[in-house]
């Protein structure tokens, strides 16, 4: 499952969302970036970083995923 992780730098807070829209709506006041800019941002290649936040798109791993990775090693 793809998830978006928001890291606020001061005070340090980490929040996880299943959609970019949910992340944006819950944090409009601290993001200092428009929804349009985030919609166009290439999250598959880079994390979004500014002086207050980091937004990363990643994949949540299940126990099965971890066990499969361990078997492959």
MOTA-V412781 format. One record per helix or strand of 3 or more residues. SS is the DSSP state (@ for helix, = for strand). FROM is the first residue (numbers start at 1). LEN is the number of residues. Records with the same first field share a line. If there is no record, write none. Layout:
SS = FROM-LEN + FROM-LEN
//
This chain:
= = 2-7 + 13-5 + 53-7
@ = 20-12 + 35-6 + 63-10
//
